Amino acid sequence: MESIKLNNGNSIPIVGLGVFQTRDGEETVNAVKWALEAGYRHIDTASYYHNEESVGIAIKESGIPREDIFVTTKVWNNAVRENRVQGALERSLARLDMDYVDLFLIHWPVDGFEAAWKTMESLYEQGMIKAIGLSNFHKHHVERIDAIANVAPAADQIESNPYFSNQELIDYLQGRGIAVEAWSPLGGTGGNIMEDALLQSLAEKYGKSPAQIIIRWNMQRGVIVLPKSTHQERIIQNFAVEDFELDEDDVAAISALDCGWRTGPDPDNFNF
Ligand code: A2P
């Protein structure tokens, strides 16, 4: 799978398996195993997802060397607010049964994120994390990181889907050399974006599914994309996206579906 170079020189595969709302235990173990069998080498979890232990078990049981797999986890809001970032990382690593993660993100821009960032920098320098970044940070939050950072964020994981392209923020981040990752790229659990008439017609045109069209749209925008599924055939399908290319007009047409419709909370207005 194609990779993107992070601003510290490390590579991140452009398609990864997202495991938000994938249940701990058999469901997550199976999803991660099926993904690794299908060729995925990038798994995106978080302490908040409560399935890090299952992610770790699946990786270990796959027999694939740890260093061949890119693993991301995230520090949850309470630990950011109280700057208990180091303990949070240590607990994540213990659950994953790993001695480092490839990318560690501040999950939401809650009060105290600047102090948390300074701790992340020191953990990065100690080698417990191969790269550090942000999630759900708007431009003005990133600017507050700039004011105090010695290490630039490697990535910002944000909401982006055809009905909420978030393109202005993506352009800003990419212009800064900050890799962009899209969460809920397919519109999230219970969404209906894949039923969209344009996506259906493009699926027919390219002989692909609407999910594959959306994943490819992200790849062609240079956006790392983290589709979630608990079904083996969908996990396989979501990775089979390197044998076709969308015409530039079609990329633009998908981007034009944007109607500012978020499936998740606005990082400027959330209460958790
Ligand atoms: P499931 O996990 O039951 O397969 P997102 O990645 O935006 O969070 O979206 C995930 C949602 O899309 C889940 O409900 C998932 O269901 C569904 N999904 C994932 N891949 C596909 C696919 N290839 N075709 C249809 N639905 C999919």
Boltz pocket constraint, residues with backbone or C-beta under 6 A from the ligand:
constraints:
  - pocket:
      binder: B
      contacts: [[A, 18], [A, 183], [A, 184], [A, 185], [A, 186], [A, 187], [A, 188], [A, 189], [A, 190], [A, 194], [A, 209], [A, 211], [A, 212], [A, 226], [A, 227], [A, 228], [A, 229], [A, 230], [A, 231], [A, 234], [A, 235], [A, 237], [A, 238]]
      max_distance: 6.0
